């Protein structure tokens, strides 16, 4: 008999990393012959610019969601509830409110945390109380060993599983070799910043990096791709570009996906990602860049240190300043060195972050929970995935 899984998670639209990764997990479960899945989308579809706004539509949608989830538990009678909750803002109340309801109904719950629990969450009396009761007698999946901290305050380490994000392979080895040849033919250094364009993701540091490179007469360009959270930030970006005289060096191409994203990755040499976003976990964009053989220079926050092998597939920033980014660029002193590190990055993607690896581990984790075996074959807190020392 098939096991029933009630799947609750934010899903596109809008499109951003955690939504896409949740959609990947949903498809993995739906495609498995031993599972029957009922899906309820947690988020109220909205434009990216409206994500952090509390609207009547969202409030009304939250009330409808509560009714849907209660009805689903009553009619579907799941063996396991999978939930990818938000850890901040109004969505925290929505998602963990639902989770507390499931606990009151004595349901088996596994949480898939795609953002990190911050000190502010852990030190907030109300949030800590909610987390303690929601996480009680439950299991959790985190994206990297660094993200266990905080969660293990409420859930025993043996019930915390480590499962990095993963993506389906879109680029063949032959196609990658052709891209590498074209990159070596292009003398200009092509830098890429690919993210939602909120300040905490690091676009101001990237702009300052461009200013320094321009002042040093470096032959480069820098492409920014992503959606703006507000018109004010877009204007601030454009103002800095003009103030620093970067019009010939910097361009913003907006939100990209599909073929346009693939082309942009193929026509870049390096990904710059100086994120300081408080809820950062394991950015999907880093994995996408690795598949395309881009070395990544990124801040050493969240699970990023488990993803980038410092000085081998890219560089980890300690101070996360424009000056440090330039120093790391200087260490990749030639296109040949960049290509070498890019090959290393692509191999690391193939070894750790390709979709089939996630599929096997994810199914194993779910089976352990469904059969009441918390210490099963899936990776747990004491058996973390291979990291930078491999």
HUTA-V585778 format. One line per field, one symbol per residue. ss: DSSP state (~ for helix, > for strand, _ for the rest). burial: b if it has 9 or more other C-alpha atoms within 8 Angstrom, else e. A space follows every 10 residues. Layout:
BEGIN
ss=???
burial=???
END
This chain:
BEGIN
ss=__>>>>>>>_ ______~~~~ ~~~~~~~~~~ ____>>>>>> >______~~~ _____~~~~~ ~~~~~~~~~~ ~~~~~~___> >>>>____~~ ~~~~~~~~~~ ~~~~____>> >>______~~ ~~~_~~~~~~ ~~~~~___>> >>__~~~~__ ~~~___~~~> >>____>___ __~~~~~~~~ ~~~~~___>> >>>>__>_~~ ~_~~~~~~~~ ~~~~~____> >>>>>__>__ ~~~~~~~~~~ ~~~______> >>_____~~~ ~~~~~~___> >>>_______ ___~~~~~~~ ~___>>>>>_ ___~~~~__> ___>>>>___ _~~~~~~~~~ ~___~~~~~~ ~~~~~~~~~~ ~~_>~~~~~~ ~~~~~~~~~~ _________> __________
burial=eebbbbbbbb bbebbebebb bbbbbbebbb eeeebbbbeb bbeeeeebbe eeeeeeebbe bbeebbebbe ebbeebebbb bbbbbbbeee bbebbbbbbb ebbeeebbbb bbbbbbbbee bbeeeebbeb bbebbeebbb bbbbbebbeb bbebbebbbb bbbbbbbeee eeeeebeebb eebbeeeebb bbbbbbbbeb bbbebbbbbb bbbbeeeeeb bbbbbbbbbe eebbeebeeb bbeeebeebb eebeebeeee bbeebebbbb bbbbbbeebb bbbbbbbbbb bbbbbbbbbb bbbbbbbbbb ebbbbbbeeb bbebbbebee ebeebebbbe bbbbbbbbbb eebbbebbbe bbbbbeebbb eeeebeebbb beebeebbee
END
